[in-house]
């Protein structure tokens, strides 16, 4: 998905900061995702890897156009961990450890 910069036709809630984006304010809109302030779009978001807590590398990620970092933030993995011997097992263990409330039995 790509973001379109435009004066917004309606009030909306920013997907980054959750504050109101006013009608006629210049912001960014993406179909199916929502709107964000112009200043919020400038933030260079980089997430932490769920496995190693290192930088994921969002600005250079090949999926950045289709990704909503605010929605996936606790669930993404970095390229280094993606190359582990069995990344899915490492991913499952990290999710179980960091989200015990899910009570996952594997």
N, C-alpha and C positions, 0 to 999 in steps of 0.2 A: 504494500500500500504506500502511496506517496501522499505527502501532505501538501495541500494547496493553500498558498498565502492569499488572503482576501479579506475585505471588510465583511464581517459576519452579519447575516440576515436576521438572526435571532439571538437572544440571550442563551448562554449555555454554561456548562460547568467544565472547567479546564481539567483534562485528564492527568496533568502533571501536579498542579498545586491544589486542585479541588475548589478554587475560588471561581466566582462568576466571571465569565467573559461577556461583556456587554454588547448589545446590538450595535452595529456600525463600527465597532472596534476592530482594528486590523489584527488578525490572528491566523491560525492555521486550522484547516478542517481536513478530515480524512473520513471517507465513507466507511461506516461500520465501526469506527473507533471513536470519533468525537472531535472536540475542538481543544485548542490550547492557545494560551497567550503567546504573543510574539516573543516576549522575554523568556518564557518557559521553554520555547522551542530552541532557544540559543544554548541552553544548558547542555553540556557535553556529557551525557549520561554514560557511565560505565558501571556495570554490575559486578558483584562479587561471585566467584565460582562457589557453588554449593558444596563441592568436594574439598577444595584446598583453600578457599577464602581469598584467592588471588584475583587479579583483574581479569574479567572476561574478554574485554577488548571490543565492546559494542561499536565504537566509531568505525572500526575496520571489518566488522562482521559481514559476511556475505548475505545474511538474513535480515539485516537492519531495516530494509524497506518493508518487510512483511511482519516485523516484530513490534510488539508494544512492550518496551522494557519495564514500564510501570506494572504491567500485569504479570510478567514472568520473573521479576527481579529475584525472588528467592530460589528459583528453580533452574537457572542457566548454568552451563559448565564451560570452562575455558578450553582452548585448543590443546593445552598440555594434558589435561585430564581426559580429554576426548581420545587421546592416543594411548591411554593406559591399556594394559593387557585385557582387562574386562571392564570397560567403562560403565556398562549397565549395572553390574554388581556394585561397583563403587558408588554409583549414583543412588541406587536403592538404599544402600547402607547410610549414605549421607542424609537422605530424606528421612529415614527412620530415626536417625540420631537428632536431627534438627527440628523435626516435627513430631515429637512423641505423642502428642494429642491425637494424631491420626490413628494410633494403635494398629499399625500395619503388622500382620503376621506373615512372615515369609520363610 
